[in-house]
Amino acid sequence: MVGKILEASKKHQVLPRAMMIIMSYQYFVVTNWFMSLDNPSNSQAALVSVVTGAMTGAFGLWLGAEGKQVITYGKNDKDK
C-alpha cells in the first residue's frame, strides 16, 4: 500500500509542486512585508533580495524539469 502511494506521488510530482506552492506563498508574504515597512534598512532589503533570487532560481529549475518530460503515445493514439 505504501509503495503504491509513493509511486503515485512520484508519478504526479506531488512534492516538487507542493514545494513551489509553499515557496510562492512565502515569497508573496516576504514582499508584502517589505512593502509595508515605512523605512526599510539595508539588511531588510538584502533579505528580500536573497528570497527573490532563491525564488527565481527555484522557479527556473522547476520549469526546466517540467519541460524534460517525454510524452509517449500508444499505437492507437497516433491517429488522433
C-alpha positions, 0 to 999 in steps of 0.5 A: 500500500505504501509503495503504491502511494509513493509511486503515485506521488512520484508519478504526479510530482506531488512534492516538487509542486507542493514545494513551489506552492509553499515557496510562492506563498512565502515569497508573496508574504516576504514582499508584502512585508517589505512593502509595508515597512515605512523605512526599510534598512539595508539588511531588510532589503538584502533579505528580500533580495536573497528570497527573490533570487532563491525564488527565481532560481527555484522557479527556473529549475522547476520549469526546466524539469517540467519541460524534460518530460517525454510524452509517449503515445500508444499505437492507437493514439497516433491517429488522433 
